[in-house]
Amino acid sequence: MNKNFVEESVVINSDVILKGTIAIPESDSEKLPAVLLINGSGGADRDGNMKKPEIKFNIYKELAHFITSLGFITLRYDKRAIGESEGDPYTSGMMDLVSDITSNVKFLQNHERVDSSKIILIGHSEGCILSTIASTITPVAGIVLIAGAGTNLREPLLYQNAQVVEEVKTLKGLKGFILRLAVSEKKLQKQQDDLYNIMVNSTEDIVRFKGKKMPAKWFREHFKYTSEDILKILSNATCEILAVTGDKDAQANSNDLKSVQELGKENIKTVVIKNMDHMLKEFAGEKTVLNIMKQYKEEASKPMHFELKAILEQWLSKFNENI
């Protein structure tokens, strides 16, 4: 591992201005393979940190620095409307985010130190969906899907709802009693169905759902893709693909990797990591949706799961003969 690298801020020209950070390892090689990191949904910036609630996870920064130490150039960026990047969070659609990936790939292809034949996408959570779709527009050498491979947006929402129902059943005391009156599988399913129907039938960028302002364009474009569509893209892909999810992930179901594995493709490797959660940390407790932010805050300073690092190092080695 080479922990010496140069890091600098960069500007990526999409249809809006995006800001990012590129890290270049010290190397005698004229050209190096490159990795583009694609965030999950929500307000986390290029480093993986949030303002509301204010939490410094640094998961993307840590991931980028680890991969750079393996001899790769890494690029991480603020999604449109996040951090220093331009854009409107309510009018931005899913395909805008896909277009931004293409713009970042082009930036890397044109970089003097990047081997344009060895560009890899690493998507986390929603980034798994985005990078899968983006690969059909701009082919790349490899894709890593962490915590969200092989499904559309609806599947993890249904998975999270099912866990909420199970958690509420076992809650004790007054809190449990009140939640059992308010929460049921039938009620949550109706809410999801209502959300889906309103979004797919919308024509505006923004709608109100239960009094809340919602990015209809983003939902509508996501809901156009079924899990079968995503799996078909993966099945048709010819590049190397790694799909990894933790068994303690309360936001992405590790069982979804079975559908990816059942594609029977030699270029696709799937791994379920024991005791890894959605924030790529080691977590030995019970999965929780109701107390998930408390869990994430408590583990924010913990390092990335050791097994994830080992798997990434082994899988990425095929793209860098110098490792």
Secondary structure as UniProt FT lines:
FT   STRAND          5..13
FT   STRAND          17..25
FT   STRAND          32..38
FT   TURN            46..47
FT   STRAND          49..51
FT   TURN            52..53
FT   STRAND          54..56
FT   HELIX           59..69
FT   TURN            70..71
FT   STRAND          73..77
FT   TURN            80..81
FT   TURN            83..84
FT   TURN            89..91
FT   HELIX           94..109
FT   TURN            112..113
FT   STRAND          114..124
FT   HELIX           126..134
FT   TURN            135..137
FT   STRAND          142..146
FT   TURN            149..150
FT   HELIX           154..170
FT   HELIX           173..182
FT   HELIX           185..200
FT   STRAND          206..209
FT   TURN            210..211
FT   STRAND          212..215
FT   HELIX           216..223
FT   HELIX           227..236
FT   STRAND          240..246
FT   TURN            247..248
FT   HELIX           254..256
FT   HELIX           257..261
FT   TURN            262..263
FT   TURN            266..267
FT   STRAND          268..273
FT   TURN            274..275
FT   TURN            278..279
FT   STRAND          281..282
FT   TURN            290..291
FT   HELIX           292..298
FT   TURN            299..301
FT   HELIX           306..316
FT   HELIX           317..319
FT   TURN            321..322
//
